[in-house]
Amino acid sequence: MTHFDLDDMRRIMSGCAGVPETVDLAGDIGHTTFVDLGYDSLAVLEMTARIQQELGIRIPDDAVDDMKTPQAAVDYVNRRLTTA
């Protein structure tokens, strides 16, 4: 994969543990914080682990801390994909 978009992010987010079933990922979630979407730290860690596994990129813990929204995560992943 050479590009990662918000739809890819939604797909990965929908499979994470600890996420309330009431979360609507179909809407405009790009700039909504993971906390406001109901994602706890465990769900965010699972999400980043899935991204790493699927795309073969490394996401260090300090980068995870900086990814507060789905769009921030997408932007980070795309930067990693272009340097890989």
C-alpha positions in Angstrom: 0.0 0.0 0.0 1.4 3.4 -0.9 -1.4 5.6 0.4 -3.5 5.3 3.6 -6.7 7.3 3.8 -9.5 7.9 6.3 -11.6 5.0 4.9 -8.6 2.7 5.7 -8.5 4.2 9.2 -12.2 3.6 9.7 -11.9 0.0 8.7 -9.1 -0.6 11.2 -10.8 1.5 13.9 -14.0 -0.6 13.6 -12.2 -3.8 14.6 -10.5 -2.5 17.7 -11.4 -3.9 21.2 -13.0 -1.7 23.8 -14.8 0.6 21.3 -18.4 1.3 22.1 -20.8 0.0 19.5 -22.6 3.4 19.4 -19.6 5.0 17.8 -20.5 6.2 14.3 -17.4 6.0 12.1 -19.2 6.9 8.9 -19.4 10.6 9.8 -16.8 13.3 9.7 -14.4 11.8 12.3 -11.1 13.1 10.9 -10.6 15.9 13.5 -12.5 14.4 16.4 -10.2 13.1 19.1 -10.0 9.4 19.8 -11.2 10.1 23.3 -14.3 11.9 22.1 -14.9 8.9 19.8 -14.9 6.6 22.8 -11.5 5.1 22.1 -9.5 4.3 25.3 -5.8 3.9 25.3 -6.0 0.2 24.8 -8.1 0.6 21.7 -5.6 3.2 20.3 -2.7 0.8 21.0 -4.6 -2.0 19.3 -5.3 0.3 16.3 -1.7 1.2 15.9 -0.6 -2.4 16.2 -3.0 -3.3 13.4 -1.6 -0.5 11.2 1.9 -1.6 11.9 1.1 -5.2 11.1 -0.9 -4.5 8.0 1.4 -1.9 6.5 4.8 -3.1 7.8 5.7 0.3 9.3 6.9 1.1 12.8 4.9 3.5 14.9 6.9 4.5 18.1 5.1 5.1 21.3 5.8 8.8 21.3 4.2 9.1 17.8 1.1 7.3 19.2 0.9 9.9 21.9 0.9 12.7 19.3 -1.8 11.1 17.1 -4.9 12.5 18.8 -7.3 12.2 15.9 -7.9 9.8 13.1 -6.7 12.4 10.6 -3.4 12.9 12.5 -2.9 9.1 12.4 -3.6 9.0 8.7 -1.1 11.9 8.1 1.5 10.2 10.2 1.1 6.8 8.4 1.3 8.5 5.0 4.6 10.2 6.0 6.0 6.8 7.1 4.8 5.2 3.8 6.6 7.8 1.7 9.9 7.4 3.6 9.7 3.6 3.6 
